[in-house]
Amino acid sequence: MTGSSGRVSEKLKRKIFVGFCVVLIYLLGLFFLNVFPNNKYTVAKVIKTKVISKQSMTDRNGNQDSLTMQRLTLKLDNKGESIIHLDNSYSLSHVLDQRYQVGEKVRIRKYSGGQKKWQLIGTRRVDALWSLICFSLFCLLMFGTVFSLKLVGTTGLNCLVLYGLVQLYAGNIFKNLTVLTFFATGVMVAIMLFVLTRNRQMAIIAMIATLLSIASAYFIGTVTMYILKDKGLHFEEMAFLTRHYRDIFKAELLLGCLGAVMDVAVSIIASMTEIKQQKPNISNVELKEEGRKIGQSIMGPMNNVLLFSYVSGAIPTLIFYLRNNLAYVYTFKMFLSLEVMRALVGSIGIVLTVPITIRAFIFLRNKRG
């Protein structure tokens, strides 16, 4: 009992220390964000709002909206008692604008011109964003300090890898986006598996299975697109790109199925490792059958998660066009074709992961044993 209570006390002390560190980081971050603000903008606080006009509008499709003009009274930060007045217009939907309320902090700047008038840029959200990040970090660390720190670290490293990928391609340093994305995918998989997985052999098997599954799914998807000459795919939503849309879309296919495929591979390997430990004398045929059952139980939920993740991103666009009386068939065909293609390639990757992972696990286990 004494040893158990001692371990509980040690764990509680560790959590208190971690919580104290997160709170200290949060306070230091707020201090630097407010003491050393971005010199490009001036921060002001809304102390009074007044509606000066309101106009109702109805378009030809019967959709109703309103345009409201409000006058803001702002107090400039670090400017003594300087008070300025700015007008702000906002619509009912708040898509391209927003309504400001008393107590909000906003960013303003003087635009170039003869009178040097103030211009309203938007809400200052950096304090709220920093608070959300620190709260998420606090909750994550409370469930397990070492693993959570590794998780945060791998997430940060993967963000750096993605940032480097974008910079290399956008800056014309490396023009072959497919090769660059393959390399970045391998690096991210290695970072996640070798840092988060304690068993090195399990990490190697998962990495091999993940990369083989992603490459196979990508090959099937791109070959299908080539054979069918992109029929059925509508790239209009990518018309704003200044690079070739097909290269960007193929990179999306690679990165899109990464998380789901790796999740399935790790789950199968962890389950088969546990089965092997519980039944050391189990035959390869029986082990393969157990792995197949595990894969079947995972594939359905993961495929649905992948599909809904992609489709949900298109909901605002679908609503916009359907409310403007575009035909259902045209709207869904036009704006869901790419999402469905991404989901299909990801689903193929998930399905291929099951046999590839099982065979890689058995092969490497037999080679070791």
C-alpha positions in Angstrom: 0.0 0.0 0.0 2.8 2.4 0.9 4.5 1.8 -2.5 1.2 2.3 -4.3 0.5 5.5 -2.6 4.0 6.6 -3.2 3.6 6.1 -6.9 0.3 8.0 -6.9 1.9 10.8 -5.0 4.8 11.0 -7.4 2.4 11.0 -10.4 0.4 13.7 -8.8 3.5 15.8 -8.2 4.5 15.3 -11.8 1.1 16.5 -13.1 1.1 19.5 -10.8 4.6 20.4 -12.1 3.6 20.0 -15.7 0.4 22.1 -15.1 2.5 24.8 -13.5 4.9 24.8 -16.5 2.0 25.1 -19.0 0.5 28.0 -17.0 3.9 29.7 -16.9 4.3 29.3 -20.7 0.8 30.7 -21.2 1.5 33.8 -19.1 4.9 34.4 -20.7 3.3 34.0 -24.2 0.5 36.6 -23.3 3.2 38.9 -22.0 5.3 38.9 -25.1 2.2 39.0 -27.4 1.0 42.2 -25.8 4.3 43.9 -24.9 5.9 43.2 -28.3 2.9 43.4 -30.7 3.2 43.3 -34.5 4.3 46.8 -35.6 2.5 46.5 -38.9 -0.8 47.0 -37.1 -2.1 49.1 -34.3 -4.3 47.4 -31.7 -7.5 49.1 -30.5 -10.4 48.2 -28.2 -14.0 48.6 -29.0 -15.6 50.7 -26.3 -18.9 51.6 -28.0 -21.0 50.5 -31.0 -23.9 52.1 -32.7 -26.1 50.9 -35.7 -26.4 53.8 -38.1 -28.2 52.1 -41.0 -29.8 48.8 -41.9 -30.9 47.7 -45.4 -32.8 44.5 -46.2 -32.1 42.7 -49.5 -33.7 39.8 -51.4 -32.0 38.3 -54.5 -33.7 36.8 -57.5 -33.8 33.4 -55.9 -35.6 34.6 -52.8 -32.7 34.5 -50.4 -32.9 37.2 -47.8 -30.0 39.1 -46.4 -29.4 42.4 -44.7 -26.5 44.9 -44.8 -25.9 46.8 -41.5 -23.6 49.7 -41.0 -22.3 50.2 -37.4 -20.1 53.0 -36.0 -17.3 51.9 -33.8 -15.7 53.9 -31.1 -12.2 52.6 -30.5 -9.5 53.3 -27.9 -6.0 52.9 -29.2 -3.7 50.7 -27.1 -0.4 52.3 -26.0 -1.6 55.6 -27.3 -2.8 57.2 -24.1 -6.5 58.2 -24.3 -6.6 58.4 -28.1 -10.2 57.8 -29.4 -11.1 57.2 -33.0 -14.3 56.4 -34.8 -14.6 53.9 -37.7 -17.6 52.6 -39.7 -18.0 48.9 -40.3 -20.6 47.2 -42.6 -21.6 43.5 -42.1 -24.1 41.2 -43.7 -26.4 38.6 -42.0 -24.2 35.7 -43.1 -20.9 37.2 -41.8 -19.0 35.4 -44.6 -16.8 38.3 -45.8 -17.3 40.6 -42.8 -18.2 40.5 -39.2 -20.0 42.4 -36.4 -17.9 43.9 -33.7 -19.0 44.1 -30.1 -17.9 46.1 -27.1 -14.8 44.7 -25.4 -13.3 43.2 -28.6 -9.8 44.0 -29.7 -9.3 44.9 -33.3 -6.4 45.5 -35.6 -6.2 48.8 -37.5 -3.7 50.6 -39.7 -3.3 53.8 -41.6 -3.6 53.3 -45.3 -1.5 55.3 -47.7 -3.1 58.5 -48.8 -3.2 62.2 -48.3 -5.2 62.2 -45.1 -3.7 59.0 -43.5 -7.0 57.7 -42.3 -7.4 54.6 -40.2 -8.4 51.3 -41.8 -10.1 48.4 -40.0 -8.3 45.1 -40.6 -10.1 42.6 -38.4 -10.4 41.1 -34.9 -7.2 40.5 -33.0 -7.5 36.8 -32.2 -4.0 36.0 -31.2 -4.7 36.0 -27.5 -7.7 33.6 -27.9 -5.7 31.4 -30.2 -2.8 31.2 -27.8 -5.2 30.4 -24.9 -6.8 27.6 -26.9 -3.3 26.1 -27.8 -2.2 26.2 -24.2 -5.5 24.7 -22.9 -5.2 21.9 -25.4 -1.6 21.3 -24.4 -2.6 21.3 -20.7 -5.4 18.7 -21.3 -3.1 16.5 -23.4 -0.3 16.5 -20.9 -2.6 15.6 -18.0 -3.2 12.2 -19.6 0.4 11.3 -19.8 3.5 13.5 -19.7 6.1 11.6 -21.7 3.9 10.2 -24.5 2.0 13.5 -24.8 5.3 15.4 -25.1 6.3 13.0 -27.8 3.0 13.5 -29.5 3.3 17.3 -29.5 6.9 17.0 -30.7 6.0 14.8 -33.6 3.1 17.0 -34.6 5.4 20.0 -34.6 8.1 18.2 -36.6 5.5 17.1 -39.2 4.2 20.7 -39.5 7.8 21.7 -40.2 8.1 19.0 -42.9 4.9 20.2 -44.6 6.1 23.8 -44.4 9.4 22.8 -46.0 7.5 20.9 -48.7 5.4 24.0 -49.6 8.3 26.3 -49.5 10.5 24.1 -51.8 7.7 23.8 -54.3 6.3 27.3 -54.1 9.8 28.8 -54.4 10.6 26.7 -57.5 13.5 25.1 -55.7 12.2 21.6 -56.4 9.7 21.4 -59.2 8.7 17.7 -59.1 5.9 17.8 -56.5 5.2 14.1 -56.7 8.8 13.1 -55.7 8.9 15.8 -53.1 5.6 14.6 -51.6 6.8 10.9 -51.5 9.9 12.0 -49.7 7.9 14.1 -47.2 5.5 11.2 -46.6 8.4 8.9 -45.8 9.9 11.4 -43.4 6.6 12.0 -41.6 5.8 8.3 -41.3 9.3 7.7 -39.9 9.0 10.5 -37.4 5.6 9.4 -36.1 6.3 5.6 -35.9 9.9 5.7 -34.5 9.2 8.4 -31.9 5.7 7.2 -30.7 6.3 3.4 -31.0 8.5 1.8 -28.3 9.0 -1.5 -30.2 11.4 -0.7 -33.1 10.6 -3.9 -35.0 6.9 -3.0 -34.8 7.7 0.5 -36.1 9.7 -0.9 -39.0 6.9 -3.3 -40.0 4.3 -0.5 -39.7 6.5 1.9 -41.8 7.0 -0.7 -44.6 3.3 -1.6 -44.6 2.2 2.1 -44.6 4.5 3.2 -47.4 3.7 0.1 -49.6 -0.1 0.7 -49.1 0.1 4.4 -49.9 2.2 3.8 -52.9 -0.1 1.1 -54.2 -3.2 3.2 -53.7 -1.6 6.2 -55.3 -0.5 4.0 -58.3 -4.0 2.6 -58.8 -5.6 6.1 -58.5 -3.2 7.8 -60.9 -3.3 5.0 -63.5 -7.1 5.1 -63.4 -7.1 8.8 -63.9 -4.7 8.4 -66.8 -6.7 5.6 -68.5 -10.0 7.5 -68.1 -8.4 10.8 -69.0 -9.8 12.4 -65.9 -13.4 11.9 -67.0 -15.8 12.5 -64.2 -13.4 14.7 -62.3 -14.1 18.5 -62.2 -11.1 20.6 -61.2 -13.0 23.9 -61.3 -12.6 24.4 -57.6 -8.8 24.4 -58.1 -9.0 27.1 -60.8 -7.4 29.7 -58.5 -4.1 27.8 -58.5 -1.1 29.2 -60.3 0.5 25.8 -60.7 -0.8 22.8 -62.7 -3.9 21.5 -60.9 -3.1 17.8 -61.6 0.2 17.8 -59.7 -1.4 19.4 -56.7 -4.3 16.9 -56.8 -2.0 13.9 -57.0 0.0 15.3 -54.0 -3.4 15.5 -52.1 -4.0 11.9 -52.9 -0.7 10.9 -51.3 -1.1 12.9 -48.2 -4.8 12.4 -47.8 -4.7 8.6 -47.0 -1.5 8.8 -44.8 -3.2 9.1 -41.4 -5.9 6.4 -42.0 -3.5 3.9 -43.6 -0.9 4.3 -40.8 -3.7 4.0 -38.1 -4.9 0.7 -39.6 -1.3 -0.7 -40.0 -0.4 0.1 -36.4 -3.6 -1.3 -35.0 -3.2 -4.6 -36.9 0.5 -4.9 -35.9 -0.2 -4.1 -32.2 -3.1 -6.7 -32.1 -1.1 -9.4 -33.9 1.9 -8.8 -31.5 -0.4 -9.3 -28.5 -1.8 -12.5 -30.0 1.7 -13.8 -30.7 2.7 -13.1 -27.1 -0.4 -14.8 -25.7 -0.1 -17.8 -28.0 3.6 -18.3 -28.8 2.9 -21.5 -30.7 0.3 -20.1 -33.0 0.8 -21.1 -36.7 1.2 -18.6 -39.5 -2.2 -19.6 -41.0 -4.0 -19.0 -37.7 -2.1 -15.8 -37.2 -3.0 -14.6 -40.7 -6.7 -15.4 -40.1 -6.7 -13.5 -36.8 -5.1 -10.5 -38.6 -7.7 -10.7 -41.3 -10.5 -10.6 -38.7 -8.9 -7.6 -37.0 -8.6 -5.8 -40.4 -12.2 -6.4 -41.3 -13.3 -4.9 -38.0 -11.3 -1.8 -38.7 -11.8 -1.2 -42.4 -15.5 -0.2 -42.3 -15.3 2.5 -39.6 -12.0 3.9 -41.1 -13.5 4.1 -44.6 -16.6 6.0 -43.3 -14.4 8.4 -41.3 -12.3 9.1 -44.4 -15.4 9.7 -46.6 -17.2 12.0 -44.1 -14.0 13.9 -43.4 -13.6 14.8 -47.1 -17.3 15.4 -47.9 -17.8 17.6 -44.8 -15.3 20.1 -46.2 -17.5 20.7 -49.3 -20.7 21.4 -47.3 -20.5 25.2 -47.3 -19.9 25.2 -51.1 -22.8 22.8 -51.6 -25.2 25.0 -49.6 -24.1 28.1 -51.4 -24.8 26.7 -54.8 -28.0 24.9 -53.9 -29.4 28.0 -52.3 -28.8 29.7 -55.7 -31.0 27.2 -57.4 -28.4 25.1 -59.1 -29.5 21.6 -59.9 -28.7 18.9 -57.3 -27.0 16.6 -59.8 -24.9 19.4 -61.3 -23.9 20.7 -57.8 -22.9 17.3 -56.4 -21.1 16.2 -59.6 -19.2 19.5 -59.8 -18.1 19.9 -56.2 -18.0 16.4 -54.8 -16.1 14.6 -57.6 -12.7 15.4 -56.2 -13.7 14.7 -52.6 -15.1 11.3 -53.6 -11.9 10.5 -55.6 -9.8 11.4 -52.5 -12.0 9.2 -50.4 -11.8 6.3 -52.8 -8.0 6.4 -53.1 -7.8 6.5 -49.3 -10.3 3.6 -49.0 -8.2 1.5 -51.5 -5.2 2.3 -49.3 -7.0 1.1 -46.2 -8.1 -2.1 -47.9 -4.6 -2.8 -49.2 -3.1 -2.1 -45.8 -4.7 -5.2 -44.2 -3.0 -7.9 -46.4 0.2 -6.0 -46.8 0.6 -5.5 -43.0 -0.3 -9.1 -42.2 2.2 -10.5 -44.7 5.0 -8.0 -43.7 4.4 -8.9 -40.0 4.6 -12.7 -40.6 7.6 -12.4 -43.0 9.7 -10.3 -40.6 8.7 -12.3 -37.6 9.6 -15.6 -39.3 12.9 -14.1 -40.5 13.7 -13.0 -36.9 12.6 -16.2 -35.3 
